[in-house]
Amino acid sequence: MAYRFIEHTADMGVEIEGTSFESLLSEGLLALTDTLTEVERVNLELELPIDLIAPSREDLLVEWLSEIVYLFETKSVLLRQTDLEVEAEGGGWRLRGTVRGERYDPDRHEIKTLIKAVTYHQLRVKSSTTGWSARVIFDL
C-alpha cells in the first residue's frame, strides 16, 4: 500500500506515493476507494474509459479523484484498478485510460465514510528522483 491516511480536523487526509505520476494516480484511487469501503472487496467486473484534461498535475490529481467520487455518487460504481497514461497537451496535462471495478452492492460493500468532495486545501504534488508524492484532503 503506497498511501497512508493522516489526521485532519473534520476531514480526511491521505499521503500518496508512486514510482510514476500514473502510479501515484492509481494509488490515489485505492486510497479513495479504501475511504469509502473495503477496497479488497471490490471485484473487477466492469471497465470504464477515462479522459480528463487539466492545466497542472495538481489540478489533474483533483479532477481524477473527483471523477471517482462522481462515478460512485451518480453511477454507484466502486473502482479498484487502473490502466492510465498521462501526457502533456496544449500547455496542460491529459489523462487517458481505463478503470475497473464493480457496481456498489450494499450487501457486500459496507460504507465506511462518504466523501463529499476532493479539496485543494493543503494539496501538494511533488516529484523526486525516486518517484512522486502527494497530499490530498477529502471533505467528508
Backbone torsions as a table, in degrees:
resi	resn	phi	psi	omega
1	MET	NA	121.0	-177.9
2	ALA	-105.3	36.8	173.5
3	TYR	-146.6	155.8	175.4
4	ARG	-145.1	143.4	-180.0
5	PHE	-82.8	144.0	179.9
6	ILE	-123.5	152.8	180.0
7	GLU	-74.4	140.0	177.1
8	HIS	-153.8	134.0	-177.0
9	THR	-57.0	119.7	173.7
10	ALA	65.7	-8.5	178.6
11	ASP	-124.0	-173.2	176.4
12	MET	-129.5	131.2	177.1
13	GLY	-107.8	156.1	176.4
14	VAL	-142.7	137.9	172.0
15	GLU	-107.8	130.6	-171.4
16	ILE	-122.6	145.5	175.1
17	GLU	-132.0	148.4	175.7
18	GLY	-154.8	151.9	179.0
19	THR	-74.0	-22.6	176.0
20	SER	-135.8	168.9	177.6
21	PHE	-64.8	-37.4	177.9
22	GLU	-62.2	-41.6	179.3
23	SER	-70.0	-30.5	173.8
24	LEU	-61.2	-44.5	178.3
25	LEU	-63.4	-40.5	178.3
26	SER	-63.7	-41.7	177.9
27	GLU	-67.1	-34.1	175.5
28	GLY	-62.4	-40.3	176.2
29	LEU	-61.3	-44.7	179.5
30	LEU	-62.4	-42.3	179.1
31	ALA	-62.7	-42.9	180.0
32	LEU	-65.4	-46.3	179.3
33	THR	-63.5	-38.3	178.5
34	ASP	-67.2	-23.8	173.8
35	THR	-72.5	-38.7	-178.7
36	LEU	-74.3	-45.5	-173.2
37	THR	-158.2	-177.3	176.5
38	GLU	-73.9	108.1	-173.5
39	VAL	-60.0	-31.8	-179.2
40	GLU	-65.0	-20.5	-178.0
41	ARG	-87.5	-2.8	-179.4
42	VAL	-87.2	116.1	178.8
43	ASN	-83.8	165.1	-178.6
44	LEU	-103.8	71.3	-175.2
45	GLU	-99.8	-17.8	179.4
46	LEU	-138.4	158.2	-179.3
47	GLU	-132.1	134.2	-179.6
48	LEU	-126.8	144.4	175.6
49	PRO	-79.0	151.5	176.1
50	ILE	-128.4	134.9	175.8
51	ASP	-150.3	104.8	-177.4
52	LEU	-128.0	148.9	176.4
53	ILE	-129.8	138.6	178.5
54	ALA	-148.3	155.6	-177.2
55	PRO	-74.0	-20.3	-179.3
56	SER	-143.9	165.9	177.0
57	ARG	-65.0	-36.1	177.1
58	GLU	-61.3	-48.0	177.9
59	ASP	-62.5	-37.6	179.7
60	LEU	-65.1	-39.9	177.0
61	LEU	-61.0	-46.0	179.6
62	VAL	-65.8	-43.4	178.5
63	GLU	-60.9	-42.8	-179.8
64	TRP	-60.8	-53.1	-178.8
65	LEU	-66.6	-34.3	176.3
66	SER	-65.3	-36.0	177.1
67	GLU	-64.1	-38.2	178.3
68	ILE	-65.2	-43.1	176.2
69	VAL	-61.8	-44.3	179.6
70	TYR	-59.3	-45.3	-179.9
71	LEU	-63.7	-36.2	176.8
72	PHE	-68.8	-47.1	-175.5
73	GLU	-68.7	-36.8	-174.0
74	THR	-99.9	-27.5	-176.4
75	LYS	-121.8	3.1	179.8
76	SER	54.6	43.3	-179.3
77	VAL	-108.8	129.8	172.3
78	LEU	-105.7	136.7	-174.3
79	LEU	-118.7	151.0	-178.8
80	ARG	-139.2	-21.2	-173.5
81	GLN	-135.5	148.3	-178.3
82	THR	-134.0	158.7	166.5
83	ASP	-138.2	98.9	-168.8
84	LEU	-122.1	151.7	172.6
85	GLU	-138.7	131.4	178.8
86	VAL	-116.0	131.1	179.9
87	GLU	-134.1	147.9	171.8
88	ALA	-69.2	136.7	-179.9
89	GLU	-152.7	122.3	174.2
90	GLY	54.5	39.3	-179.7
91	GLY	82.9	1.8	179.4
92	GLY	-133.8	-150.7	-176.1
93	TRP	-135.5	140.2	178.6
94	ARG	-120.4	132.8	176.9
95	LEU	-111.2	123.3	176.8
96	ARG	-130.6	150.9	175.8
97	GLY	156.4	-156.6	179.9
98	THR	-133.4	154.1	174.4
99	VAL	-125.3	149.5	-179.3
100	ARG	-128.5	145.6	178.9
101	GLY	179.5	-144.3	-179.6
102	GLU	-155.6	168.8	176.5
103	ARG	-71.7	143.6	177.5
104	TYR	-61.3	129.9	177.1
105	ASP	-124.8	108.1	-175.8
106	PRO	-59.1	-22.8	177.7
107	ASP	-75.2	-23.9	-178.1
108	ARG	-111.6	-24.7	-173.9
109	HIS	-116.2	91.2	176.2
110	GLU	-70.9	127.1	179.3
111	ILE	-77.7	125.0	177.6
112	LYS	-87.5	-52.4	-178.1
113	THR	-151.2	133.4	174.8
114	LEU	-87.8	143.0	179.9
115	ILE	-106.5	123.3	177.2
116	LYS	-78.1	-43.3	-174.9
117	ALA	-162.3	160.1	171.1
118	VAL	-98.6	127.8	-171.9
119	THR	-105.4	167.4	172.4
120	TYR	-94.4	-3.6	-178.7
121	HIS	-62.9	124.0	-179.5
122	GLN	57.6	21.1	179.3
123	LEU	-62.4	134.4	178.8
124	ARG	-146.3	133.3	172.7
125	VAL	-133.1	125.5	-177.6
126	LYS	-134.6	145.3	171.3
127	SER	-111.4	152.3	176.9
128	SER	-145.0	-177.8	179.4
129	THR	-67.5	-19.8	-178.6
130	THR	-100.1	-6.9	178.9
131	GLY	145.7	-145.1	-174.7
132	TRP	-125.1	150.3	173.3
133	SER	-140.4	155.5	179.9
134	ALA	-152.3	155.7	170.2
135	ARG	-125.6	133.1	-179.0
136	VAL	-137.1	142.3	176.4
137	ILE	-112.7	128.4	176.2
138	PHE	-98.2	130.4	174.1
139	ASP	-82.4	119.7	-175.8
140	LEU	-98.1	NA	NA
